[in-house]
Amino acid sequence: MRRLPANFLLGAVLVSLVIGVAALSLIWTPHDPQTMSISTKFAPPSIEHWLGTDQLGRDVVAQLMAAARNSMTVALVAVLLGGSIGVALGLLASALGGWVEDAVMRLADLGFAFPALLFAIMLAAVFGPSLTNAVLAISFINIPIFARVTRASANQIWTRDYVAAARAAGRGRFVISRDHILPNIAAAIIVQATIEFAVAILAEAALSYLGLGAQPPASSWGRMLSEAQTLMYLAPQLAIYPGLCIVVAVLGFGLLGDGLRDITDPRLVRAR
């Protein structure tokens, strides 16, 4: 039995921890994350408040748990939305080729010219800052990434003998893309989705830090960092805790994606 890579195992443990905390927050948190108590602000860690309270007396653990749920939700929706559109465009470009492929790739290049932050600022200027606009901005930057990965992977499959046999049997390009191309490039798409999950978490935290993502009273690791930046000398732990959560989540998904790539790439398997 082949041993799983260490980066995959470590990534799986960290991701399971983050997802477990996010799922637990759906049914339980030690306190209401939005309940304020000025009389207990900056309380040190105790049995009642495991990591203490912030400048408004809110329980830090409860906020971290609620923020994990929001970050996972944003990342999941953004990757699914952007990935679905990007994969569809990549399959279309590879199946039709010619000017269609050129047009899709040029649109992908244009998408890379608008990073998530710039797109979020544009949306905030028109519709106001919100978590929905942050999701749309992160989804937008995922579309060209998935389109390029899908198109490159699909182009390799189109040269295989079984695809040529399917074409000889009279099957159309879209049917072949659905039945033969997509299943054979699914591993590459899943690996990319895992990596983009980490990017989405980091992007959501950055947008919330700048006030373009989650708005009060919603919890967010990025907004917790923003609120704690003026309290670094008084209560540095309020910035350390959400920062560590971001590191753990991003590192976990990054390692998991690298591990999945090592497992699914036949060239790396033969090298080992």
N, C-alpha and C positions, 0 to 999 in steps of 0.2 A: 504494500500500500504506500503510495507516494505521500511524503510529508508535506503538509501545508506550509507555505512561506511564513516566516515570523511576522512580517509586516501585515499580512492578511489576518493572522490571529490577533495581534495587538489592535489592529484597526477594528476587527469585529467586536472585541471586548469594549473598546471605547464607544463605538457606535451603539452597542447594546445598552450601555450605561446611559447614554444621552437619550436614546429613544425610550428606555424604561422610565426615566425621570419625567420625560414629557408625557408619556401615557399615564403615569401615576397622577400627574397634576390635573388630569381630567376628572378624577374622582376624589382626590384628597390633596390638601396642602396643610401644613401645620397651622397656618393662620390664613385669613383672607389677605391676599397680596396687596390689596388696595386700602385696607383699614389703617387709618392714621391715628397715632397717639403721641401728641407732642410731649406729654409727660414722660414718655419712655424713649425719646429720641437718642440716638447714639448709644443705646444700651449695649453692654458687652455680651459676648456669648454666654448663654446660660441654658438651663434645662428648658425654660419656656421659649427662648429665642436662640436656636442652636448657633447661628452666626451673628447674632445681635440684630440691631435695627438701624435704619438709616436716619437721615436728617429730619424726616417726617414721622418717625416712629413706626414705619412699616417693617414687617418681618423680612429679612434679607433672603432666607431660604425659600419662603413662599414666592417672593418675586423672581428668584432664579429659576424655580420650577415652572412658573407661569411663562417666563420668558423663553424657556426651552421649548415649551409647547408652541408658542408663537413662531419661534425660529424654524422649528421642524415643519410647521404648516406652510409657512412662506416658502421655504426651500422646496418642499414637495410639490406645491402647486406650480411654482415657477419652473422647476425642472420638467414636470409633466407637460405643462403648456408649451414652453419653449421647445422641449424635446420632440413633442408630437408634430409641431409645425416644421421644425428643422428636419426631422427624419422624412416626413412626407416630401418636402422640397428636394432633399438629397436623393431619394428614390426616383422622383420625377426627372431630375437632371440626369441621373445615370441611365434611366430607361430610355429617354428620348434623345439624349445627346444633342449635338449640333448647337443651334442658336439658343435652344431652351436651356441647355447646360451652361452655356456662356452667360445667359441672362441671370440664372439662379446664382452662379458664382459671383457675378458682379454685384448682385443685391447683397450677397453675403459680405463682400468686401465693404459695401456701403454700411452694413450693419455694424461692422467692426469700428467704423469711424464714430459711432455714437455709444460711448461707454454708459454703463448703468447710471452713474452719477449724473451725467449730463442729461440723459433721458428722463431721470426722476425729477431733475430741476425743471425741465420743460413741462412735465405733467403737473408738478406742484404749482407752477406759474399759472396754468390754465384751470386746473381743477382743485388745487389746494393739496397740501401734504397729507398722505394717508398710507395705511398699510397696503391698500389695494393698488395704489399707484406704484408702491415699491415692488409689489409682485409683478406688475406689468413691466416695469423697467428691467427687473432681473430676467424675466421671461424673454424680453426682447434681445438681450445679449446672448441668450442661450441658443436662439434660432440659428444664426450663422455658424456657430460652433458645431451643432448637431448636423447641420446641412453638409458641412465640409467632411466631417467624419463619415457620415452615411454615404455620401457620393464616392469618396475614396475607397471605402470598403466594398461598396456595391460594384464599382468598376472592376475590381479584382474577380468577383464572383461571376460577372458576365462572360468572362473568358473560359469558364469551366466547361467540361464536356457535357455534364448533365443539363446545363442551361442550353447548350447548343442542341441537345437532343429534344428538349422541351420546345425550342423554337421550330425545329424540324417537324415536330408533331402538330404544329399549327397553333400553339398556345400564344396568346397575345403578351405584349411586354408588361402590361399592368398585372396580369394574372401571374406571370413568371416572377415579377417583383414581389407579389404577395406570397406566393407559395414556395419560392426557391431562394430569392435574394434576401428578403427580410429575416427568415429563420436563420440563415447562415451568417448574418452580420449582427445578430442579436447580442452576442457576447461583447463585441466592440462597443455597441450602443450602451449596454448596461455598465461597462467599465467607465465610459465617458460620463454617464449619468451620475455615477457615484462620485466622480471627481467634481462634477459641476455642482453636486449637492453641497460639497465643502465650500466652493466658491460662492454659492447662493447664501449660505449662512453668513459668510464674511461680508458679502455685499449688503445683506439686510442689516447687519450690525452697523456697518459704516453709514448707511442711509439713515438709520434711526439715530445714530450719534449726531448727525448733521440736522436732525429735525425733519427729515423728509420721509421717514418710515412710520413706525408705530407711534401713535399719539396718545397722550394721557387720556384715560387711566390704564391703557394697555401696557403690559410689561414687555421690556426688550432689553437684552444685554447691552446693545449699543446705547440706548437711552439711559440705562443705569450708569454707563461709563461717562456719558455727557453730564449727568447730574452730579457725579462724584468728582469731576475734574477740578472744581473749585474747593474741594474738601480734602485735597491730597495731604496737607500737613495736619489736619484735624482728625481725619478718619480715612487713612489710605486703604484700609481693607475694603471699603465700599467700591473702589475701582479694581482691586485685586481679584475679588470674587467673580464678577462678570467677565473680566479679562481671562481668567483661567478657564471659565466655561467655554468661551469662544475658542481658546487654544485647543481644549480637549475635543470639542466637536469638529473643528476644522482638521485637526491632526488625525482624528479617528476616521473620518470619511476619506481623507487623502491617503492614509495607509491602506484602507480597505480597497480603494480604487487601484492603487499600485499592486496590491496583493492579487486582486482579481485579474489584472493584466498579466501578472506573472503566471497565473494558473492557466489562463485561456490562450496565451500566445504560444503556439507550438514551437516556435524557434527558441523561446526561453526554456520551455520544458526539455527540449533535446539538449540544450546547453547544460542543464543541470544533470 
